[in-house]
């Protein structure tokens, strides 16, 4: 696969991470004390997503590209903390599917290794959010 195509896929991943950061942080603040565990969990995982965005940006630059700061229109998932957590479950499932697809398509070992690491963390995030939703 051409480096330009890899950069394009990594920028798609980066866009997903940016969306997650913005949604998780906003929802953590809005949930506030009413859903303290959810708010803390959203904040903690948003920090992981920030680290993912940094790693992806570094890979993009190493491949000669420029990180895109674009994202889809933000969907925060509703008005209640339970709605917020349902939305982030959806985002994690989308991210997992996209990372799996990109890992299959990319043939650069160092890029695949970083994406596989991110994928494992996204799978852990999904488990955390699903447990959080069950507890609500």
N, C-alpha and C positions, 0 to 999 in steps of 0.2 A: 504494500500500500504506500502511495506517495506521502511524503511528510505533510504536504498541504492538506490532504484528506484527514490525516491523523489530527492535525491542528483543528480542523473543522469539527471532528468528533469530540475532541477535548474541550473546545469552546461550548459545545452543546452541554457537556457535563458541567462545565463551569457555570453556565446559565442556570442549570438546575440547582446548583449549590447556592448561587446568589439568591434565587427565589426562596429556597429553604431558609436561609439566614434571615431574610426580611420577614417572612411569614412567622417563623418561630419566635424571633425577638419581639415583634409586634404583639403576637398572641400571648407571650409571657407577660408583657407589661399589662395588657388588657385583662388577663385572667387574674393577676394580682393575688391578693390575700384570699379571695373567694375560692381559689383553687391552687393553694400554695404548692403542693407536690407537682401539679401539672406545670405551673409557672417555672419552678426550679428545673424540672426536667427539660422543658423547652429551651431555657437559657443554656443549660449544660450542653445539650446536643447542638444548639446553634454554634457554640464554640468549636465543636468537632467539625461542623460544616464549614466554618471559617478556615480551619486548618486544611480541609479538603480543597477549598478554593485556592488557597496559597499553593498547595502542591500542584494542582492543575495548572495554575498560572505559570509556575516555574517550568513545568514540562513544556508548555506552549512556547515559552520564550526560548528554551533550549533547542526546540525544533525550528526556530526561526520565525515563529508567529507572534501575534500580539493578542493578549487576553481580551476577550470581549466582556463587557460589563452589562450586556443586555439580559433581559429576562422577560418572561411572559407577563401579561397583566396579572396582578396578584389577586389570589382568591384566599381569603383568610379563613373561610370555612363556616361562617355563621356568627352568632352573637354570644354563645355560651361556651364555657371551657370544654365541655364534652364535644361540641361542634368543632372546636379548634383542634382537639386531639384526633377526631375522625379525619380532618383535613390533612394533618401531618402524616397519618397512616397512609393516606392516598399518595402523598408526595414521596414517602419512603419507598412504597411499592413501585412507583414510576421510576425512581432513581435506580433501584435494584434491577429492574428490567433493562434500563438503558445501559447501565454498567455491564451487565452480562452480554448484551448485544455488542457493545464496543470492545470488550475483552476478546470476544470471538473474532471480531473483524481486524483488530490491530495485530501486527506481527512484530512489533518492536518489544523485545523482552523487558527492558527497563520500564517502558510505559505500561505494559501488561501487569508487571509486578505491582506498580503503584496503584493501578486501577483495581487489582484484586484485593489489595489492602483496604482501599476505600470501600469496596463492595462488602467486605466482612464487617466493617464498621456500620455501614448502612443496614445490613441484616440485623446487627445488634440493636441499632436504633429502632427498627421496626418492632422487634421483640419488646423493647422498653415501652414504646408507645401503645402497643396492643395490651400489655399488662396494665398500663396506666388507664386505658379505656375500660378494661374489665373492672378495675377498682372504683371507677367513678359511678 
